[in-house]
């Protein structure tokens, strides 16, 4: 097989061993590939392994030998599934590789908010503690997480792990999911009995945002979820609510979020993903008050990326043996 990796810089800066792919054939890796270069670079490929490189009718039109696209990602919105289905191209993603890392980052953002970690670290670094006349400081009001309601949008493996951690913090959990019956079954069988009645429940989206102290997004980006969190939905949030997105930037209408934060209609937000990445110079959300932004790193711990590579290798091996794994079906 000829295997092309058009954007390997999005997976590793040299800290992962890619030689494991050589068992399948010739491997050609590019750090990054501009849009106008994609078609030429994959024209004679049997397989493409990529992260965010666009695989659409324009970039795939000359790839007559291509029969497999393996994603270094769970999300697959960079692939035109209508085209790949019509041309008998198998597409496999890497489901559940980032569950622990994304849940961890979600709570890092939440603990930073309730514990005011960034503010107090900056206060101490600037000499504020040295100038204090008592042993501590009340410069930034902190809150306990116990007793707060966490609303989880999306209840796949990440959403379920976030729920488990939230319950360990003695938070109450509300869940909304496109597969409500399945979510109710999971809650009933895996959560209610160990944690007790009333600690977790499934509801609709509008009820969730109106009753939650924190809303965290863990659903995929698709036609149903694109800009789902818009101005009308943000108006239903509590004014004291905090919004976290570690899923996909396109799920939130950034213009609507800008106004909600600037006008104090919600208390704050934390984003690890944006509509355009990297963040452009003219990003509307740059410098907005009560907003924390991290550069799409929730999935990026070394162990997580190694797991991702391992899954991509297993997927490619399964395809080669006629038993493809994690195949994306539209």
C-alpha positions as protocol buffer text, in pm:
chain_id: "A"
residue {
  index: 1
  type: UNK
  ca { x: 0 y: 0 z: 0 }
}
residue {
  index: 2
  type: UNK
  ca { x: 101 y: 361 z: -52 }
}
residue {
  index: 3
  type: UNK
  ca { x: -5 y: 551 z: 259 }
}
residue {
  index: 4
  type: UNK
  ca { x: -7 y: 931 z: 263 }
}
residue {
  index: 5
  type: UNK
  ca { x: -14 y: 1134 z: 584 }
}
residue {
  index: 6
  type: UNK
  ca { x: -89 y: 1492 z: 475 }
}
residue {
  index: 7
  type: UNK
  ca { x: -94 y: 1665 z: 816 }
}
residue {
  index: 8
  type: UNK
  ca { x: 122 y: 1467 z: 1056 }
}
residue {
  index: 9
  type: UNK
  ca { x: 227 y: 1782 z: 1241 }
}
residue {
  index: 10
  type: UNK
  ca { x: -123 y: 1788 z: 1390 }
}
residue {
  index: 11
  type: UNK
  ca { x: -51 y: 1456 z: 1563 }
}
residue {
  index: 12
  type: UNK
  ca { x: 314 y: 1472 z: 1664 }
}
residue {
  index: 13
  type: UNK
  ca { x: 614 y: 1703 z: 1676 }
}
residue {
  index: 14
  type: UNK
  ca { x: 845 y: 1402 z: 1675 }
}
residue {
  index: 15
  type: UNK
  ca { x: 744 y: 1247 z: 2009 }
}
residue {
  index: 16
  type: UNK
  ca { x: 558 y: 954 z: 1847 }
}
residue {
  index: 17
  type: UNK
  ca { x: 717 y: 668 z: 1649 }
}
residue {
  index: 18
  type: UNK
  ca { x: 553 y: 650 z: 1306 }
}
residue {
  index: 19
  type: UNK
  ca { x: 767 y: 360 z: 1184 }
}
residue {
  index: 20
  type: UNK
  ca { x: 489 y: 126 z: 1299 }
}
residue {
  index: 21
  type: UNK
  ca { x: 304 y: 223 z: 980 }
}
residue {
  index: 22
  type: UNK
  ca { x: 581 y: 87 z: 756 }
}
residue {
  index: 23
  type: UNK
  ca { x: 450 y: -267 z: 803 }
}
residue {
  index: 24
  type: UNK
  ca { x: 166 y: -174 z: 567 }
}
residue {
  index: 25
  type: UNK
  ca { x: 381 y: -39 z: 284 }
}
residue {
  index: 26
  type: UNK
  ca { x: 530 y: 288 z: 164 }
}
residue {
  index: 27
  type: UNK
  ca { x: 462 y: 580 z: 398 }
}
residue {
  index: 28
  type: UNK
  ca { x: 483 y: 940 z: 280 }
}
residue {
  index: 29
  type: UNK
  ca { x: 435 y: 1198 z: 553 }
}
residue {
  index: 30
  type: UNK
  ca { x: 393 y: 1574 z: 515 }
}
residue {
  index: 31
  type: UNK
  ca { x: 395 y: 1812 z: 813 }
}
residue {
  index: 32
  type: UNK
  ca { x: 100 y: 2005 z: 669 }
}
residue {
  index: 33
  type: UNK
  ca { x: -72 y: 2027 z: 332 }
}
residue {
  index: 34
  type: UNK
  ca { x: -233 y: 2338 z: 187 }
}
residue {
  index: 35
  type: UNK
  ca { x: -576 y: 2292 z: 38 }
}
residue {
  index: 36
  type: UNK
  ca { x: -453 y: 2338 z: -318 }
}
residue {
  index: 37
  type: UNK
  ca { x: -185 y: 2073 z: -261 }
}
residue {
  index: 38
  type: UNK
  ca { x: -409 y: 1795 z: -131 }
}
residue {
  index: 39
  type: UNK
  ca { x: -528 y: 1650 z: -460 }
}
residue {
  index: 40
  type: UNK
  ca { x: -177 y: 1621 z: -599 }
}
residue {
  index: 41
  type: UNK
  ca { x: -28 y: 1465 z: -287 }
}
residue {
  index: 42
  type: UNK
  ca { x: -291 y: 1192 z: -255 }
}
residue {
  index: 43
  type: UNK
  ca { x: -346 y: 1126 z: -627 }
}
residue {
  index: 44
  type: UNK
  ca { x: -181 y: 781 z: -624 }
}
residue {
  index: 45
  type: UNK
  ca { x: -245 y: 689 z: -259 }
}
residue {
  index: 46
  type: UNK
  ca { x: -410 y: 363 z: -157 }
}
residue {
  index: 47
  type: UNK
  ca { x: -479 y: 501 z: 189 }
}
residue {
  index: 48
  type: UNK
  ca { x: -478 y: 841 z: 358 }
}
residue {
  index: 49
  type: UNK
  ca { x: -433 y: 891 z: 730 }
}
residue {
  index: 50
  type: UNK
  ca { x: -516 y: 1245 z: 835 }
}
residue {
  index: 51
  type: UNK
  ca { x: -650 y: 1463 z: 1112 }
}
residue {
  index: 52
  type: UNK
  ca { x: -807 y: 1781 z: 976 }
}
residue {
  index: 53
  type: UNK
  ca { x: -714 y: 1775 z: 604 }
}
residue {
  index: 54
  type: UNK
  ca { x: -1027 y: 1824 z: 395 }
}
residue {
  index: 55
  type: UNK
  ca { x: -1136 y: 1512 z: 211 }
}
residue {
  index: 56
  type: UNK
  ca { x: -1405 y: 1631 z: -30 }
}
residue {
  index: 57
  type: UNK
  ca { x: -1503 y: 1595 z: -394 }
}
residue {
  index: 58
  type: UNK
  ca { x: -1245 y: 1851 z: -505 }
}
residue {
  index: 59
  type: UNK
  ca { x: -949 y: 1706 z: -315 }
}
residue {
  index: 60
  type: UNK
  ca { x: -1042 y: 1342 z: -384 }
}
residue {
  index: 61
  type: UNK
  ca { x: -1128 y: 1374 z: -754 }
}
residue {
  index: 62
  type: UNK
  ca { x: -790 y: 1247 z: -881 }
}
residue {
  index: 63
  type: UNK
  ca { x: -739 y: 979 z: -615 }
}
residue {
  index: 64
  type: UNK
  ca { x: -851 y: 689 z: -830 }
}
residue {
  index: 65
  type: UNK
  ca { x: -671 y: 423 z: -625 }
}
residue {
  index: 66
  type: UNK
  ca { x: -787 y: 551 z: -287 }
}
residue {
  index: 67
  type: UNK
  ca { x: -1000 y: 304 z: -92 }
}
residue {
  index: 68
  type: UNK
  ca { x: -934 y: 396 z: 271 }
}
residue {
  index: 69
  type: UNK
  ca { x: -928 y: 712 z: 482 }
}
residue {
  index: 70
  type: UNK
  ca { x: -821 y: 672 z: 842 }
}
residue {
  index: 71
  type: UNK
  ca { x: -876 y: 963 z: 1077 }
}
residue {
  index: 72
  type: UNK
  ca { x: -649 y: 1069 z: 1361 }
}
residue {
  index: 73
  type: UNK
  ca { x: -964 y: 1202 z: 1526 }
}
residue {
  index: 74
  type: UNK
  ca { x: -1309 y: 1112 z: 1651 }
}
residue {
  index: 75
  type: UNK
  ca { x: -1480 y: 1390 z: 1456 }
}
residue {
  index: 76
  type: UNK
  ca { x: -1520 y: 1341 z: 1083 }
}
residue {
  index: 77
  type: UNK
  ca { x: -1669 y: 1668 z: 961 }
}
residue {
  index: 78
  type: UNK
  ca { x: -1365 y: 1715 z: 733 }
}
residue {
  index: 79
  type: UNK
  ca { x: -1476 y: 1417 z: 520 }
}
residue {
  index: 80
  type: UNK
  ca { x: -1746 y: 1433 z: 253 }
}
residue {
  index: 81
  type: UNK
  ca { x: -1923 y: 1107 z: 332 }
}
residue {
  index: 82
  type: UNK
  ca { x: -2155 y: 1136 z: 34 }
}
residue {
  index: 83
  type: UNK
  ca { x: -1848 y: 1131 z: -192 }
}
residue {
  index: 84
  type: UNK
  ca { x: -1665 y: 852 z: -8 }
}
residue {
  index: 85
  type: UNK
  ca { x: -1976 y: 633 z: 2 }
}
residue {
  index: 86
  type: UNK
  ca { x: -2038 y: 686 z: -370 }
}
residue {
  index: 87
  type: UNK
  ca { x: -1676 y: 591 z: -451 }
}
residue {
  index: 88
  type: UNK
  ca { x: -1652 y: 292 z: -215 }
}
residue {
  index: 89
  type: UNK
  ca { x: -1394 y: 458 z: 12 }
}
residue {
  index: 90
  type: UNK
  ca { x: -1395 y: 321 z: 367 }
}
residue {
  index: 91
  type: UNK
  ca { x: -1365 y: 589 z: 637 }
}
residue {
  index: 92
  type: UNK
  ca { x: -1264 y: 495 z: 992 }
}
residue {
  index: 93
  type: UNK
  ca { x: -1230 y: 724 z: 1290 }
}
residue {
  index: 94
  type: UNK
  ca { x: -1067 y: 679 z: 1630 }
}
residue {
  index: 95
  type: UNK
  ca { x: -1354 y: 665 z: 1872 }
}
residue {
  index: 96
  type: UNK
  ca { x: -1305 y: 706 z: 2247 }
}
residue {
  index: 97
  type: UNK
  ca { x: -928 y: 759 z: 2239 }
}
residue {
  index: 98
  type: UNK
  ca { x: -954 y: 1100 z: 2411 }
}
residue {
  index: 99
  type: UNK
  ca { x: -1217 y: 1028 z: 2675 }
}
residue {
  index: 100
  type: UNK
  ca { x: -991 y: 1064 z: 2978 }
}
residue {
  index: 101
  type: UNK
  ca { x: -798 y: 1363 z: 2842 }
}
residue {
  index: 102
  type: UNK
  ca { x: -1103 y: 1567 z: 2739 }
}
residue {
  index: 103
  type: UNK
  ca { x: -1284 y: 1494 z: 3065 }
}
residue {
  index: 104
  type: UNK
  ca { x: -969 y: 1596 z: 3252 }
}
residue {
  index: 105
  type: UNK
  ca { x: -943 y: 1922 z: 3058 }
}
residue {
  index: 106
  type: UNK
  ca { x: -1311 y: 1995 z: 3112 }
}
residue {
  index: 107
  type: UNK
  ca { x: -1261 y: 1982 z: 3486 }
}
residue {
  index: 108
  type: UNK
  ca { x: -935 y: 2174 z: 3467 }
}
residue {
  index: 109
  type: UNK
  ca { x: -1137 y: 2457 z: 3313 }
}
residue {
  index: 110
  type: UNK
  ca { x: -1416 y: 2416 z: 3568 }
}
residue {
  index: 111
  type: UNK
  ca { x: -1182 y: 2401 z: 3868 }
}
residue {
  index: 112
  type: UNK
  ca { x: -1001 y: 2708 z: 3737 }
}
residue {
  index: 113
  type: UNK
  ca { x: -1335 y: 2891 z: 3729 }
}
residue {
  index: 114
  type: UNK
  ca { x: -1473 y: 2792 z: 4068 }
}
residue {
  index: 115
  type: UNK
  ca { x: -1133 y: 2805 z: 4241 }
}
residue {
  index: 116
  type: UNK
  ca { x: -1020 y: 3123 z: 4060 }
}
residue {
  index: 117
  type: UNK
  ca { x: -683 y: 2956 z: 4008 }
}
residue {
  index: 118
  type: UNK
  ca { x: -557 y: 3183 z: 3732 }
}
residue {
  index: 119
  type: UNK
  ca { x: -654 y: 3502 z: 3917 }
}
residue {
  index: 120
  type: UNK
  ca { x: -494 y: 3394 z: 4245 }
}
residue {
  index: 121
  type: UNK
  ca { x: -177 y: 3274 z: 4072 }
}
residue {
  index: 122
  type: UNK
  ca { x: -147 y: 3612 z: 3896 }
}
residue {
  index: 123
  type: UNK
  ca { x: -226 y: 3791 z: 4226 }
}
residue {
  index: 124
  type: UNK
  ca { x: 55 y: 3607 z: 4402 }
}
residue {
  index: 125
  type: UNK
  ca { x: 301 y: 3652 z: 4113 }
}
residue {
  index: 126
  type: UNK
  ca { x: 238 y: 4027 z: 4118 }
}
residue {
  index: 127
  type: UNK
  ca { x: 317 y: 4049 z: 4491 }
}
residue {
  index: 128
  type: UNK
  ca { x: -40 y: 4069 z: 4618 }
}
residue {
  index: 129
  type: UNK
  ca { x: 9 y: 3806 z: 4886 }
}
residue {
  index: 130
  type: UNK
  ca { x: 327 y: 3970 z: 5011 }
}
residue {
  index: 131
  type: UNK
  ca { x: 130 y: 4290 z: 5066 }
}
residue {
  index: 132
  type: UNK
  ca { x: -157 y: 4116 z: 5247 }
}
residue {
  index: 133
  type: UNK
  ca { x: -207 y: 4198 z: 5616 }
}
residue {
  index: 134
  type: UNK
  ca { x: -368 y: 3857 z: 5685 }
}
residue {
  index: 135
  type: UNK
  ca { x: -257 y: 3502 z: 5605 }
}
residue {
  index: 136
  type: UNK
  ca { x: -487 y: 3464 z: 5301 }
}
residue {
  index: 137
  type: UNK
  ca { x: -684 y: 3676 z: 5057 }
}
residue {
  index: 138
  type: UNK
  ca { x: -1047 y: 3713 z: 4957 }
}
residue {
  index: 139
  type: UNK
  ca { x: -966 y: 3913 z: 4644 }
}
residue {
  index: 140
  type: UNK
  ca { x: -1157 y: 3679 z: 4415 }
}
residue {
  index: 141
  type: UNK
  ca { x: -1473 y: 3506 z: 4538 }
}
residue {
  index: 142
  type: UNK
  ca { x: -1456 y: 3126 z: 4511 }
}
residue {
  index: 143
  type: UNK
  ca { x: -1734 y: 2870 z: 4505 }
}
residue {
  index: 144
  type: UNK
  ca { x: -1773 y: 2502 z: 4587 }
}
residue {
  index: 145
  type: UNK
  ca { x: -1871 y: 2267 z: 4307 }
}
residue {
  index: 146
  type: UNK
  ca { x: -2068 y: 2038 z: 4537 }
}
residue {
  index: 147
  type: UNK
  ca { x: -2439 y: 2097 z: 4498 }
}
residue {
  index: 148
  type: UNK
  ca { x: -2407 y: 2278 z: 4164 }
}
residue {
  index: 149
  type: UNK
  ca { x: -2591 y: 2138 z: 3861 }
}
residue {
  index: 150
  type: UNK
  ca { x: -2379 y: 2035 z: 3563 }
}
residue {
  index: 151
  type: UNK
  ca { x: -2559 y: 2009 z: 3230 }
}
residue {
  index: 152
  type: UNK
  ca { x: -2398 y: 1777 z: 2975 }
}
residue {
  index: 153
  type: UNK
  ca { x: -2487 y: 1815 z: 2607 }
}
residue {
  index: 154
  type: UNK
  ca { x: -2404 y: 1482 z: 2444 }
}
residue {
  index: 155
  type: UNK
  ca { x: -2374 y: 1154 z: 2632 }
}
residue {
  index: 156
  type: UNK
  ca { x: -2117 y: 946 z: 2450 }
}
residue {
  index: 157
  type: UNK
  ca { x: -1805 y: 813 z: 2621 }
}
residue {
  index: 158
  type: UNK
  ca { x: -1675 y: 1161 z: 2708 }
}
residue {
  index: 159
  type: UNK
  ca { x: -2008 y: 1286 z: 2837 }
}
residue {
  index: 160
  type: UNK
  ca { x: -2044 y: 977 z: 3053 }
}
residue {
  index: 161
  type: UNK
  ca { x: -1693 y: 1018 z: 3198 }
}
residue {
  index: 162
  type: UNK
  ca { x: -1765 y: 1385 z: 3273 }
}
residue {
  index: 163
  type: UNK
  ca { x: -2085 y: 1280 z: 3450 }
}
residue {
  index: 164
  type: UNK
  ca { x: -1895 y: 1028 z: 3661 }
}
residue {
  index: 165
  type: UNK
  ca { x: -1639 y: 1287 z: 3771 }
}
residue {
  index: 166
  type: UNK
  ca { x: -1909 y: 1547 z: 3840 }
}
residue {
  index: 167
  type: UNK
  ca { x: -2096 y: 1303 z: 4063 }
}
residue {
  index: 168
  type: UNK
  ca { x: -1773 y: 1231 z: 4251 }
}
residue {
  index: 169
  type: UNK
  ca { x: -1758 y: 1607 z: 4321 }
}
residue {
  index: 170
  type: UNK
  ca { x: -2115 y: 1576 z: 4455 }
}
residue {
  index: 171
  type: UNK
  ca { x: -2258 y: 1782 z: 4173 }
}
residue {
  index: 172
  type: UNK
  ca { x: -2602 y: 1713 z: 4030 }
}
residue {
  index: 173
  type: UNK
  ca { x: -2604 y: 1616 z: 3662 }
}
residue {
  index: 174
  type: UNK
  ca { x: -2851 y: 1680 z: 3383 }
}
residue {
  index: 175
  type: UNK
  ca { x: -2801 y: 1514 z: 3045 }
}
residue {
  index: 176
  type: UNK
  ca { x: -2943 y: 1580 z: 2700 }
}
residue {
  index: 177
  type: UNK
  ca { x: -2873 y: 1354 z: 2407 }
}
residue {
  index: 178
  type: UNK
  ca { x: -2993 y: 1287 z: 2054 }
}
residue {
  index: 179
  type: UNK
  ca { x: -3054 y: 930 z: 2167 }
}
residue {
  index: 180
  type: UNK
  ca { x: -3263 y: 1002 z: 2476 }
}
residue {
  index: 181
  type: UNK
  ca { x: -3384 y: 646 z: 2532 }
}
residue {
  index: 182
  type: UNK
  ca { x: -3027 y: 517 z: 2528 }
}
residue {
  index: 183
  type: UNK
  ca { x: -2913 y: 795 z: 2763 }
}
residue {
  index: 184
  type: UNK
  ca { x: -3192 y: 713 z: 3006 }
}
residue {
  index: 185
  type: UNK
  ca { x: -3091 y: 346 z: 3001 }
}
residue {
  index: 186
  type: UNK
  ca { x: -2725 y: 432 z: 3069 }
}
residue {
  index: 187
  type: UNK
  ca { x: -2820 y: 659 z: 3359 }
}
residue {
  index: 188
  type: UNK
  ca { x: -3051 y: 399 z: 3506 }
}
residue {
  index: 189
  type: UNK
  ca { x: -2804 y: 111 z: 3479 }
}
residue {
  index: 190
  type: UNK
  ca { x: -2470 y: 283 z: 3542 }
}
residue {
  index: 191
  type: UNK
  ca { x: -2533 y: 595 z: 3748 }
}
residue {
  index: 192
  type: UNK
  ca { x: -2853 y: 609 z: 3949 }
}
residue {
  index: 193
  type: UNK
  ca { x: -2786 y: 302 z: 4163 }
}
residue {
  index: 194
  type: UNK
  ca { x: -2432 y: 392 z: 4272 }
}
residue {
  index: 195
  type: UNK
  ca { x: -2500 y: 764 z: 4313 }
}
residue {
  index: 196
  type: UNK
  ca { x: -2864 y: 778 z: 4424 }
}
residue {
  index: 197
  type: UNK
  ca { x: -3192 y: 904 z: 4287 }
}
residue {
  index: 198
  type: UNK
  ca { x: -3205 y: 1271 z: 4196 }
}
residue {
  index: 199
  type: UNK
  ca { x: -2833 y: 1305 z: 4128 }
}
residue {
  index: 200
  type: UNK
  ca { x: -2854 y: 1250 z: 3752 }
}
residue {
  index: 201
  type: UNK
  ca { x: -3134 y: 1275 z: 3499 }
}
residue {
  index: 202
  type: UNK
  ca { x: -3207 y: 1312 z: 3128 }
}
residue {
  index: 203
  type: UNK
  ca { x: -3399 y: 1609 z: 2992 }
}
residue {
  index: 204
  type: UNK
  ca { x: -3441 y: 1826 z: 2684 }
}
residue {
  index: 205
  type: UNK
  ca { x: -3190 y: 2090 z: 2580 }
}
residue {
  index: 206
  type: UNK
  ca { x: -3387 y: 2398 z: 2685 }
}
residue {
  index: 207
  type: UNK
  ca { x: -3464 y: 2258 z: 3028 }
}
residue {
  index: 208
  type: UNK
  ca { x: -3101 y: 2162 z: 3074 }
}
residue {
  index: 209
  type: UNK
  ca { x: -2961 y: 2507 z: 2999 }
}
residue {
  index: 210
  type: UNK
  ca { x: -3226 y: 2682 z: 3209 }
}
residue {
  index: 211
  type: UNK
  ca { x: -3153 y: 2470 z: 3518 }
}
residue {
  index: 212
  type: UNK
  ca { x: -2775 y: 2418 z: 3498 }
}
residue {
  index: 213
  type: UNK
  ca { x: -2506 y: 2616 z: 3678 }
}
residue {
  index: 214
  type: UNK
  ca { x: -2252 y: 2483 z: 3429 }
}
residue {
  index: 215
  type: UNK
  ca { x: -2319 y: 2365 z: 3073 }
}
residue {
  index: 216
  type: UNK
  ca { x: -2052 y: 2154 z: 2903 }
}
residue {
  index: 217
  type: UNK
  ca { x: -2061 y: 2045 z: 2539 }
}
residue {
  index: 218
  type: UNK
  ca { x: -1962 y: 1692 z: 2435 }
}
residue {
  index: 219
  type: UNK
  ca { x: -2158 y: 1625 z: 2118 }
}
residue {
  index: 220
  type: UNK
  ca { x: -2027 y: 1593 z: 1759 }
}
residue {
  index: 221
  type: UNK
  ca { x: -2056 y: 1874 z: 1505 }
}
residue {
  index: 222
  type: UNK
  ca { x: -2317 y: 1792 z: 1243 }
}
residue {
  index: 223
  type: UNK
  ca { x: -2614 y: 1950 z: 1068 }
}
residue {
  index: 224
  type: UNK
  ca { x: -2823 y: 1930 z: 1386 }
}
residue {
  index: 225
  type: UNK
  ca { x: -2564 y: 2069 z: 1623 }
}
residue {
  index: 226
  type: UNK
  ca { x: -2404 y: 2343 z: 1411 }
}
residue {
  index: 227
  type: UNK
  ca { x: -2452 y: 2678 z: 1594 }
}
residue {
  index: 228
  type: UNK
  ca { x: -2694 y: 2500 z: 1826 }
}
residue {
  index: 229
  type: UNK
  ca { x: -2591 y: 2730 z: 2109 }
}
residue {
  index: 230
  type: UNK
  ca { x: -2718 y: 3051 z: 1954 }
}
residue {
  index: 231
  type: UNK
  ca { x: -2860 y: 3377 z: 2086 }
}
residue {
  index: 232
  type: UNK
  ca { x: -3204 y: 3236 z: 2159 }
}
residue {
  index: 233
  type: UNK
  ca { x: -3064 y: 2942 z: 2355 }
}
residue {
  index: 234
  type: UNK
  ca { x: -2814 y: 3157 z: 2545 }
}
residue {
  index: 235
  type: UNK
  ca { x: -3103 y: 3374 z: 2660 }
}
residue {
  index: 236
  type: UNK
  ca { x: -3242 y: 3068 z: 2842 }
}
residue {
  index: 237
  type: UNK
  ca { x: -2922 y: 3018 z: 3046 }
}
residue {
  index: 238
  type: UNK
  ca { x: -2905 y: 3129 z: 3408 }
}
residue {
  index: 239
  type: UNK
  ca { x: -2728 y: 3464 z: 3436 }
}
residue {
  index: 240
  type: UNK
  ca { x: -2488 y: 3287 z: 3676 }
}
residue {
  index: 241
  type: UNK
  ca { x: -2417 y: 3000 z: 3435 }
}
residue {
  index: 242
  type: UNK
  ca { x: -2076 y: 2899 z: 3302 }
}
residue {
  index: 243
  type: UNK
  ca { x: -2037 y: 2747 z: 2953 }
}
residue {
  index: 244
  type: UNK
  ca { x: -1759 y: 2504 z: 2855 }
}
residue {
  index: 245
  type: UNK
  ca { x: -1690 y: 2372 z: 2505 }
}
residue {
  index: 246
  type: UNK
  ca { x: -1424 y: 2106 z: 2444 }
}
residue {
  index: 247
  type: UNK
  ca { x: -1609 y: 1952 z: 2149 }
}
residue {
  index: 248
  type: UNK
  ca { x: -1618 y: 2150 z: 1823 }
}
residue {
  index: 249
  type: UNK
  ca { x: -1615 y: 2527 z: 1780 }
}
residue {
  index: 250
  type: UNK
  ca { x: -1896 y: 2530 z: 1525 }
}
residue {
  index: 251
  type: UNK
  ca { x: -2149 y: 2420 z: 1786 }
}
residue {
  index: 252
  type: UNK
  ca { x: -2147 y: 2769 z: 1939 }
}
residue {
  index: 253
  type: UNK
  ca { x: -2247 y: 3086 z: 1756 }
}
residue {
  index: 254
  type: UNK
  ca { x: -1945 y: 3298 z: 1853 }
}
residue {
  index: 255
  type: UNK
  ca { x: -2116 y: 3628 z: 1780 }
}
residue {
  index: 256
  type: UNK
  ca { x: -2400 y: 3532 z: 2012 }
}
residue {
  index: 257
  type: UNK
  ca { x: -2154 y: 3421 z: 2280 }
}
residue {
  index: 258
  type: UNK
  ca { x: -1965 y: 3750 z: 2248 }
}
residue {
  index: 259
  type: UNK
  ca { x: -2281 y: 3949 z: 2323 }
}
residue {
  index: 260
  type: UNK
  ca { x: -2387 y: 3715 z: 2605 }
}
residue {
  index: 261
  type: UNK
  ca { x: -2051 y: 3764 z: 2779 }
}
residue {
  index: 262
  type: UNK
  ca { x: -2017 y: 4136 z: 2714 }
}
residue {
  index: 263
  type: UNK
  ca { x: -2372 y: 4203 z: 2831 }
}
residue {
  index: 264
  type: UNK
  ca { x: -2337 y: 3980 z: 3138 }
}
residue {
  index: 265
  type: UNK
  ca { x: -2617 y: 3747 z: 3032 }
}
residue {
  index: 266
  type: UNK
  ca { x: -2403 y: 3453 z: 3141 }
}
residue {
  index: 267
  type: UNK
  ca { x: -2127 y: 3458 z: 3402 }
}
residue {
  index: 268
  type: UNK
  ca { x: -1847 y: 3325 z: 3185 }
}
residue {
  index: 269
  type: UNK
  ca { x: -1722 y: 3064 z: 2943 }
}
residue {
  index: 270
  type: UNK
  ca { x: -1422 y: 2844 z: 2865 }
}
residue {
  index: 271
  type: UNK
  ca { x: -1343 y: 2727 z: 2513 }
}
residue {
  index: 272
  type: UNK
  ca { x: -1088 y: 2479 z: 2387 }
}
residue {
  index: 273
  type: UNK
  ca { x: -1224 y: 2494 z: 2031 }
}
residue {
  index: 274
  type: UNK
  ca { x: -1319 y: 2775 z: 1795 }
}
residue {
  index: 275
  type: UNK
  ca { x: -1507 y: 2808 z: 1468 }
}
residue {
  index: 276
  type: UNK
  ca { x: -1180 y: 2898 z: 1292 }
}
residue {
  index: 277
  type: UNK
  ca { x: -856 y: 2738 z: 1408 }
}
residue {
  index: 278
  type: UNK
  ca { x: -595 y: 2862 z: 1474 }
}
residue {
  index: 279
  type: UNK
  ca { x: -771 y: 3166 z: 1619 }
}
residue {
  index: 280
  type: UNK
  ca { x: -756 y: 3450 z: 1363 }
}
residue {
  index: 281
  type: UNK
  ca { x: -618 y: 3794 z: 1451 }
}
residue {
  index: 282
  type: UNK
  ca { x: -963 y: 3948 z: 1421 }
}
residue {
  index: 283
  type: UNK
  ca { x: -1142 y: 3688 z: 1631 }
}
residue {
  index: 284
  type: UNK
  ca { x: -1447 y: 3846 z: 1791 }
}
residue {
  index: 285
  type: UNK
  ca { x: -1382 y: 3668 z: 2120 }
}
residue {
  index: 286
  type: UNK
  ca { x: -1024 y: 3789 z: 2171 }
}
residue {
  index: 287
  type: UNK
  ca { x: -995 y: 3972 z: 2501 }
}
residue {
  index: 288
  type: UNK
  ca { x: -1359 y: 3924 z: 2600 }
}
residue {
  index: 289
  type: UNK
  ca { x: -1417 y: 3944 z: 2973 }
}
residue {
  index: 290
  type: UNK
  ca { x: -1486 y: 3630 z: 3175 }
}
residue {
  index: 291
  type: UNK
  ca { x: -1364 y: 3406 z: 2893 }
}
residue {
  index: 292
  type: UNK
  ca { x: -1083 y: 3148 z: 2906 }
}
residue {
  index: 293
  type: UNK
  ca { x: -954 y: 3007 z: 2577 }
}
residue {
  index: 294
  type: UNK
  ca { x: -711 y: 2718 z: 2538 }
}
residue {
  index: 295
  type: UNK
  ca { x: -573 y: 2625 z: 2191 }
}
residue {
  index: 296
  type: UNK
  ca { x: -754 y: 2296 z: 2116 }
}
residue {
  index: 297
  type: UNK
  ca { x: -533 y: 2097 z: 2353 }
}
residue {
  index: 298
  type: UNK
  ca { x: -788 y: 1892 z: 2550 }
}
residue {
  index: 299
  type: UNK
  ca { x: -697 y: 1587 z: 2340 }
}
residue {
  index: 300
  type: UNK
  ca { x: -321 y: 1650 z: 2336 }
}
residue {
  index: 301
  type: UNK
  ca { x: -152 y: 1465 z: 2629 }
}
residue {
  index: 302
  type: UNK
  ca { x: 124 y: 1233 z: 2507 }
}
residue {
  index: 303
  type: UNK
  ca { x: -54 y: 920 z: 2628 }
}
residue {
  index: 304
  type: UNK
  ca { x: -369 y: 1028 z: 2446 }
}
residue {
  index: 305
  type: UNK
  ca { x: -194 y: 1086 z: 2115 }
}
residue {
  index: 306
  type: UNK
  ca { x: -11 y: 753 z: 2144 }
}
residue {
  index: 307
  type: UNK
  ca { x: -347 y: 583 z: 2199 }
}
residue {
  index: 308
  type: UNK
  ca { x: -479 y: 765 z: 1892 }
}
residue {
  index: 309
  type: UNK
  ca { x: -190 y: 639 z: 1678 }
}
residue {
  index: 310
  type: UNK
  ca { x: -241 y: 285 z: 1810 }
}
residue {
  index: 311
  type: UNK
  ca { x: -609 y: 294 z: 1717 }
}
residue {
  index: 312
  type: UNK
  ca { x: -532 y: 429 z: 1368 }
}
residue {
  index: 313
  type: UNK
  ca { x: -284 y: 144 z: 1316 }
}
residue {
  index: 314
  type: UNK
  ca { x: -540 y: -113 z: 1435 }
}
residue {
  index: 315
  type: UNK
  ca { x: -801 y: 39 z: 1204 }
}
residue {
  index: 316
  type: UNK
  ca { x: -569 y: 21 z: 904 }
}
residue {
  index: 317
  type: UNK
  ca { x: -474 y: -336 z: 989 }
}
residue {
  index: 318
  type: UNK
  ca { x: -840 y: -431 z: 1015 }
}
residue {
  index: 319
  type: UNK
  ca { x: -912 y: -275 z: 676 }
}
residue {
  index: 320
  type: UNK
  ca { x: -618 y: -461 z: 517 }
}
residue {
  index: 321
  type: UNK
  ca { x: -749 y: -790 z: 658 }
}
residue {
  index: 322
  type: UNK
  ca { x: -1102 y: -727 z: 533 }
}
residue {
  index: 323
  type: UNK
  ca { x: -1246 y: -653 z: 880 }
}
residue {
  index: 324
  type: UNK
  ca { x: -1256 y: -270 z: 898 }
}
residue {
  index: 325
  type: UNK
  ca { x: -1308 y: -115 z: 1240 }
}
residue {
  index: 326
  type: UNK
  ca { x: -1483 y: 205 z: 1351 }
}
residue {
  index: 327
  type: UNK
  ca { x: -1627 y: 263 z: 1006 }
}
residue {
  index: 328
  type: UNK
  ca { x: -1823 y: 589 z: 970 }
}
residue {
  index: 329
  type: UNK
  ca { x: -2171 y: 540 z: 829 }
}
residue {
  index: 330
  type: UNK
  ca { x: -2374 y: 844 z: 725 }
}
